Amino acid sequence: MTAFFIGDVALDEYYTADRWPGRADKGMVQELPAEIGGSIANAAVVHAALGGATQFISLLNDSPLSRQLIEDLQQNGVCVDHMLTDPALAESRNLIFLIDGEHVVLTVEMGEPPMWLAQETLAALRHQGFLYTTLYRARRLHSQTDAGVLKQADLLADLRRHGRRAIFDLDVGGCTPEDMPYLSGAAVVIFNEVGFRAAFGHDDMARISGWIRQHAIGWVVRTKAADGAEAFDGETLLQAAGYSVDVVDVTGAGDTFGGALTWCLTQGHAFAEALDFSIAAASRSVTIHGPRGGKIDVETVLAWRKERRSR
């Protein structure tokens, strides 16, 4: 069963600083080696490293950097058979500032041009499996079919009818009522604490049971950094504790969590085990510098989790 990841891949340019400057302020930064990242691409690499069959789709220009990004995905076991190209796009780059154990990410604006999926891509997506993506990408999806243009929420609904189950990574952005045509029927919707509060205006997971049932969502997950994560399906509340680790770089931790969760669900794991495994994978990833710190095999995650639990 192949999982599709539709989203960003980018060159992550790293800098460190003692503080984040205020308005009209100045500061000094130290440049670190750049690395290839991008939130959804990171998740795809984690999924592939765990042994999952992985397809990645993004829209890039045709520059040497874009070719480098695509080659890197292939070298990491990610298939790129359905990539899209628009020569007019800007280079895909992120500026990442590491400050006091946290990170600030600035992304070069690339606009929101439609992502036109070829008929063979749509056919590949119309199979059972998972689709890991974001609202930003879902709003841009289009495909020309014999019956006309299929796009956006209608395209996702079509995929769902064919057995493709969506996992949405909403991160800090949360969602609004206007987003519900996209999220309705999703297998999993993932927030971090900031995104959850932005979406619901509170921090009480138990209060969203009606929202979950109304929109036929399988699970809502809230990641809680060092405190682990929790998941709710409208009836059962699951909690997975975090791990005490020496944090090196939190970049890619959420992506590691999402990629690992997708792999677990593809393997048919119970959601409680999937949540626990994904927290272990993400916790381990922050002890390693770079957006791909979560790239590891299953046995290493299990051994790391076992060793940490025994302390």
N, C-alpha and C positions, 0 to 999 in steps of 0.2 A: 504494500500500500504506500503510494508516494504522497508525501506532504508537500504542498506548494507554499512558498513564502513570497509574498508580493510587497515590496517596499524599497527601502533605501540601501545603497552601498556607497561608501564614500572613503576618501582619504582623511583620516583623523590626524590633525596637526596638534601636537601636545605642547603645553606650556605650564610652568609652575609659577606661583606668585605667593608672597607672604600674605597678601590681602587683596580683596576685590576693590578697585578704586571707585570712589563715589563720583557723582556728577561733577563735571568740569575739573576732575582730579587727574593726576598722573600716577603711573606706577611702573615698576620694572618687572619683567618676566624673564624666565629662563626657558629657552627652547629645548625640547626633548625630541628624540627621533619620532618622525611621523609613522603611523601605522594604518593599515587598511581596516576599516570598520564599517559603521552604518548599522543602525539598530536592528533592522529586520535581517540584514545580511549576517550579523553576528549570531542571531538566533538560528538562522539556517545552518551556519557552520557548526554550531553546537549540536544541532539535530543530526547532521551528517556524521560528526565525530562519534556520536553515541551509536551509530549504525543504521540510522534511518535513511530511507530513500528520499532524496531531497531535490526539489526543483525550485529555482529562484527566478523571479521576474522583476525587472526594474526598467525604467526609462532613462537612458543616458545619452550623452552626445557621442560622437565617434572619434574622440581624441585619443592620444596615446595613454593618458591617464585612465580613461574609461576601459581601454583594452587591458590595462594592467589590473584594474579592479575585477574584470571578468575572469582573467587568467588566474587571479588569486582564488576566486571562488572555486574554479575547477580544480585547482591544486588542493583545495580543502574538501574535495569530494562532493561538491555541490554542482548539480547539473544546471546548465544555463541555455537549454534548448529553445526557450521562448522569450529571450531578452528583446527589448524594444529600443529603437534608436531615433533620436531627433537631433540633427546637427546643430540646431539653434540653441540648445540648452547650455547653461553655464556648467563649469566643472563641478563635480560632486565632491564637496569638501566640508569638513567640520573643524571648527577651532575649539579645542578643549582645554580649559584652564583648571588645573588641580590646585585647590586651595583648602587648607585645613581639613583634609580627609574627605572633602566633597569635590564635586566637579561642576563647572559651568560650561555648557555647550552652546556654541553659536554656529548656526548652519547657514551656508551660503544659499541665498534665495534662488530657487530654480523655477518658480512659477507653478501653475497647476494645469499644464496641458493635458488633454485626454490621453489615456493609455489604451490604444486600440489593440485589442487582443485578436490575433489571427484566428481563423476558423479552426485550425488544428490545435491551437492553444485552448480555445473554448472546449473543444472535444476532449482534450486531455484533462481539463478541470471537471468535466461532467462524469466523474467517477467517484466512488466512495473514498473518503479520506479527509484530511484536514487542510484548511487554508488559514495560514497565519498572516495577518495583515493589520493595517491601521485604517482609521476613518479617512485620513488624508488621501490614502491610495484608493480606498473603496469608492470614494466620490468621483474618481477619475476613470474608472473602468468602463470601457465600451467594447462592443464587438458587433460586427456586421454579420447578420445571419440571413438565411433565405427568407425569413419572415419579417426582416427589417432590422433596425438597430436595437440591440439589447444593451442596456447601460445601467450603471450605478446600482441602486437598491434592487431594481428588477433583475439585473444580472446575478446578484447574490442570491435572490430568491430562486432563480432558475438553477443555480448550482446546488442549492440546498435540496431542491426536489430530486436532483440526481445523486444525492448522498454525500455531497461535499459539505463538511461541517466547519463553520468559521470560528476561529479563535482571534479575538480582537485585543491588541495591545494598546490600551488607551493612556498608559503612563500618567503623566501629570496633567494632561489636557482635559480629562473627564469627558462628559458628553452632555448634550442638550436634548430637549424633546424633538428638535428637528433631525437628530441623528437616529432616532429609533427605527425608521424604515430599514436602516442598514444593520442595526444591532439585533432586531427582532429575529428570534429563532437561532441565535448564535449558540454554539456549544459552550464557549467560555468567553467571558469579558474580564480582562485583567486591568486593574487600576493600581497605582501606588497610593499612598495615603493622601497626597496632595490632590490627585485626580479624583479619588473617591469623594473627598470633601467638596471639590468643585462641582461634581455631578449631583450630589444629594444634599449638600448644605449641612451635613452632620457627619459623625464618625461611627454611628451605630449600625453595624451590618444587619442586625436582626430586624431593623425597621424597613428593609427593602424587599421583604417577601412578596408583597403585592406587586411591586415593580417587576420582579423576576417572573411571576406567574403571568402578569398582563402581557409581557413581551416574549414569553415562551423561551427564556434563556436557561441554558442548562446549569451553569455555575458562574457566580461572580467571585473573583479572586481579588483580594487586596494584599499586596506585598507591603511589609512593614520594616524594611531595612534589617537592622540587627535583631529585631524582634520576630523575624520569621514571616509568616503569611497566614492568612485565613481564607476560607472559601465557604460559600453559602449557596444552596440550591433552592432556597425558599422554605426548607424544612430542616435540613441538617446543617449544622455549623461545624466546620472542621478547622482545627488550628494546628499549625506546625511551628515548633519553636525554632528560633535562629541559633547561631553558633557564635561564641566569643572568639574573634579572630583579630589578628593585627592587620588593619586595613592598609593596603598599598594603593589601590586604585579601584574606585567603585564603578568606573566606566564599563558598561557591558554586563553588569550584574543582573539587571532586569531582563536583558536579552538572553542571558544564560538561563534564567528561570523560565522564560517563555519557550525557548528551544527545547529545554529538558522536559517541560510539561507536555509539549506537543509530542515528543518522542514517547513518553510514558503512555499517553492516551492512545497513540498509534499502536502500541504494543498490547493494549487492552488492560493496563493496570487499573486497579481501583483508584478512585480519585484521591483518597487519603494517602495512599502510598505515593501517587504521582506528586502530590503536594510536598510531601516530606523529602522525596528524592530531589525535587527541583530546588528546594531551599538549600539542601546540602550542596548541590552543584553551584548555586549562586554564591553561597557563603565562601566556598573554596575559591571562587573566581576573583573575589576582591583582594585576595592575598597575592595576586599576580598583576604586574603592570600590563596595561594594554587592553583594548576592547575585546580581544579574543582569549582572555584569561580563562574563560569557561570551556574552551575546546579541550575535551578529554574523553576517554573511553568510560564505559559503564563501570568496569571493575575498579577503576581508580576512584570514582565517586563513591562507590559502595565501601571501599576500604577506608577512604577519608572519613566518611560518615561513622563507620564503626569505631575508628580510632578516636574520633572526637567524643562520641557517646561514652566511651570507656573512661574518660578522664574524670 
